[in-house]
């Protein structure tokens, strides 16, 4: 529940009022939902939209804890713990025949590859690189990947050359990280850009 991952929820709710608006359901593990409700949607930092109704019907916001797995619009979504700060999780998304893995923010983490290795048809991994490899000490302290840390970590992945889609590069070190990426990243590593569209249903 770090700010860079949750800030847009506030404005999504604020700017979508209408009489036929459906509730926004936030689904995650209990720790994430409790943190959002206690520290953000608390009538102090931001309104508690779970108490605000339109036409006396459903509230604008619902919290739905994922226990084990949840089915969302035909997809099975399973959270798993990653190596980041408190309550950070990745998600495995499964449509019944294909799986996509999202690590979220993380540093080196055996659990990710254990989850990946259990997938019968893993088609993509979305992960992060935050710092250039020369800043490994800071990356480890802040629980993030560098390119070198990620390359070393994926040695635990049995299915080789699954496409990786990578984001989260720090703007201050962008040019250096891009140069390192161009020199050392394998062909199945792809950098994400803000105008990219990723289709999971094709």
TANORQUI-V252683 format. One record per backbone hydrogen bond with DSSP energy under -1.0 kcal/mol. CO is the residue of the C=O (numbers start at 1). NH is the residue of the N-H. Records with the same first field share a line. If there is no record, write none. Layout:
CO=NH  NH
This chain:
2=5
3=7
6=9
8=12
9=13
10=14
11=15
13=16
18=21
24=62
26=64
28=66
29=33
30=34
31=35
32=36
33=37
34=38
35=39
36=40  41
40=42  46
46=43
47=49
48=51
49=60  61
52=60
54=57
58=54
60=24
62=26
64=28
67=69
70=77
72=75
75=72
76=94
77=70
78=92
80=90
82=84
83=107
85=88
88=82
90=80
91=102
92=78
93=100
94=76
98=95
99=123
100=93
101=126
102=91
110=114
111=115
112=116
113=117
115=118
116=119
121=99
124=101
125=165
126=103
127=167
130=170
132=135
133=136
135=139
136=140
137=141
138=142
139=144
145=130  131
146=150
147=151
148=152
149=153
150=154
152=155
153=156
154=157
163=125
164=190
165=127
166=192
167=129
170=173
171=174
173=177
174=178
175=179
176=180
177=181
178=182
179=183
180=184
181=185
186=189
188=164
190=166
193=196
